[in-house]
Amino acid sequence: MQPLESIIKKLDTPLFHAIGEAADSIDRPCYAVGGCVRDLFLERHSKDIDFVTVGSGIELAQIVAAKLGRGTHLNVFRNFGTAQVKRHDIELEFVGARRESYDRNSRKPVVEDGTLEEDLSRRDFTINAMALQVNANSFGTLIDLFDGQGDMERRILRTPLDPDITFSDDPLRMMRAIRFATQLEFNIYPATFEAIKRNAERIKIISKERVIDELMKIMASPRPSIGWDLLLKSGLLVLIFPELASMKGVEVVKGRGHKDNFYHTLAVLDNVAQKSDNVWLRWGALMHDIAKPVTKRWDDKAGWTFHNHNFIGAKMVPRIFRNMRLPQDAKMKYVAKLVELHMRPIALVEDEVTDSAVRRLINDAGEDLEDLMALCEADITSKNQEKVRRILENFALVRRKIVDLNERDEIRNFKPPVDGNEIMETFGITGSPVIGIIKSAIKNAILDGVIRNDYGEAHELMLKIAAEHGLQPVDGAGQPREIVNPADDTASHDRE
C-alpha cells in the first residue's frame, strides 16, 4: 500500500489544484472522497473521482467546468443534488455533504444537508470513508475518521457504523462487501460478516438488476470463486441463485460419496479465469454442472450418476438467465451451448478419438470450439496428477485432430453442398418430411466420412436416398427427367 506522502504527490496535479482553486473562489472546503482515495492507496486506476463540498455540489461543479474550459462537459442532476463534469476520459462528480435516513421497505434514503463527518459516516466501508482535501491551504490533508487506512493495511472490510444498521438500511451493501472482498482479495471483518448473515433476507428488497451488476463485477475479478464462496456462506446465494446453492454438499450411500459439485465448480471457474477474460465463458464454467442436483441418482452397480446433466443443464440456462436478469440474447445461447457440449471432448479423450466424432464436435461447436476446449480442460480438477497428465495429453491429441480435419474437410461452420431448396426444386416437392431426411443423411454422411464435403458426392447421395423414397427428378413442368450426375457433367456448376 502506498504511504500518504506518495498519495499527496499523485494528488499534486493541475486538475486537483484547479478544483481546489474553484472551491477557494467561493470559500468552500472540498474533498476527494471514497473509491478514488482508496484506489490511490492501493495503486489501482480510477477514472471516476468523487468530490464532496459542504454546500452546493452543483454550484462548485459549474465553477469547475468553467475553469477547465474547452473540452469539458457539465451534467446537472438537480433531483439528486449532484453534478458531473466530464473531461477527456475522466469523470468528476460533485455533491454536497449529506446525511441520510431510511425507510425499512426501501434502500432509497431521505437525504438532508449534513457535515463532512456525517457524510463520511454514511458510507459503506471504512476504506471508502476517507477524504483528501484539495483546498490550497490544506492540500493533501487526509480525513480518516474510521481508520480506513489501517483497514487497508490489515486488508479487511469493515463498516464505519453498526453493520446491522448499515446493511439493513441499504442491503445492496452486503453484495458490495462480497464484491470488494473478491476484487481486492480482502477479508470481511468477522462482526461485519455475521451482520451480513443476520440481514441476508433483506436482499429481497433490492432489484435483481442491481444484484446482477455486482455479480458481473465478481465474475470479472481475478478469482471469482472468492465471491461465490462468500455468497454461499453468508446465506445470500440461496436467495439470489438457488440452483447454484443446491450444488453444495456430498451425499453418501453405502460408503460411497460423490465430489462436492459446488466447490468443484468454483475450481473450474478459477481455472477458466486464469486463461480468459471472457466473462460469458466464466458463466459457462459456473453453470456447466448446474443440473447435477436434479439428475443425481444412486445406482447399486455404478454408484452416483448424473445422466444427461449437460442436456438438462442447457435447458435450465434460459430460465436462470431470465430470473437473474441476465441477457436473453446470443450470450445466453452461448452459455447454454457450452453447458450442453461440455461432456463431448472428455468423452472423446476417454474413448478412441475417431475422425467422425471430431468432425461432429467441430460442426456442433462451430466458432465456439476453442472456448469449449478451454472449459473442458479447466474441468479437470482431479488431485491425481497422473490422471490429469493422461487426460491433458489426450486433449492435445483431440486438438491436433481438430486442426487436421478442419483444414482437410472445412468442417467448422460448414453448410452441406446440397440444401433444402435444391432438394425441393429437383424433385418438385414442398413441405415433405423427405426433405429433412435427405438433408440429415447428407450432413451425417459428410461428418462420418462416408462421403467428402463435395457437391458431386452429395448430389449422388441425394438421388439415391430420394429413389429409396420413391422420388425422381422433375423438370420445370413437373415431368420426370433424365438423372445426370454433376460429377460427370462438365457443364455443371462447381458447388464445392
Secondary structure as GFF3:
##gff-version 3
##sequence-region A 1 496
A	DSSP	alpha_helix	4	11	.	.	.	ID=ss1
A	DSSP	alpha_helix	14	25	.	.	.	ID=ss2
A	DSSP	beta_strand	30	33	.	.	.	ID=ss3
A	DSSP	alpha_helix	35	42	.	.	.	ID=ss4
A	DSSP	beta_strand	48	53	.	.	.	ID=ss5
A	DSSP	alpha_helix	57	68	.	.	.	ID=ss6
A	DSSP	beta_strand	72	77	.	.	.	ID=ss7
A	DSSP	beta_strand	82	87	.	.	.	ID=ss8
A	DSSP	beta_strand	90	96	.	.	.	ID=ss9
A	DSSP	beta_strand	98	101	.	.	.	ID=ss10
A	DSSP	beta_strand	110	113	.	.	.	ID=ss11
A	DSSP	alpha_helix	116	121	.	.	.	ID=ss12
A	DSSP	three_ten_helix	126	128	.	.	.	ID=ss13
A	DSSP	beta_strand	130	133	.	.	.	ID=ss14
A	DSSP	three_ten_helix	136	138	.	.	.	ID=ss15
A	DSSP	beta_strand	142	144	.	.	.	ID=ss16
A	DSSP	alpha_helix	148	154	.	.	.	ID=ss17
A	DSSP	beta_strand	156	157	.	.	.	ID=ss18
A	DSSP	alpha_helix	163	169	.	.	.	ID=ss19
A	DSSP	alpha_helix	172	184	.	.	.	ID=ss20
A	DSSP	beta_strand	187	188	.	.	.	ID=ss21
A	DSSP	alpha_helix	190	199	.	.	.	ID=ss22
A	DSSP	three_ten_helix	200	205	.	.	.	ID=ss23
A	DSSP	alpha_helix	208	219	.	.	.	ID=ss24
A	DSSP	alpha_helix	225	234	.	.	.	ID=ss25
A	DSSP	alpha_helix	237	240	.	.	.	ID=ss26
A	DSSP	alpha_helix	242	245	.	.	.	ID=ss27
A	DSSP	beta_strand	252	253	.	.	.	ID=ss28
A	DSSP	beta_strand	256	257	.	.	.	ID=ss29
A	DSSP	alpha_helix	261	275	.	.	.	ID=ss30
A	DSSP	alpha_helix	279	287	.	.	.	ID=ss31
A	DSSP	alpha_helix	292	295	.	.	.	ID=ss32
A	DSSP	beta_strand	297	299	.	.	.	ID=ss33
A	DSSP	beta_strand	303	305	.	.	.	ID=ss34
A	DSSP	alpha_helix	309	324	.	.	.	ID=ss35
A	DSSP	alpha_helix	330	341	.	.	.	ID=ss36
A	DSSP	alpha_helix	344	350	.	.	.	ID=ss37
A	DSSP	alpha_helix	355	365	.	.	.	ID=ss38
A	DSSP	three_ten_helix	366	368	.	.	.	ID=ss39
A	DSSP	alpha_helix	369	378	.	.	.	ID=ss40
A	DSSP	alpha_helix	385	409	.	.	.	ID=ss41
A	DSSP	alpha_helix	420	427	.	.	.	ID=ss42
A	DSSP	alpha_helix	433	447	.	.	.	ID=ss43
A	DSSP	alpha_helix	455	468	.	.	.	ID=ss44
A	DSSP	three_ten_helix	486	488	.	.	.	ID=ss45
###
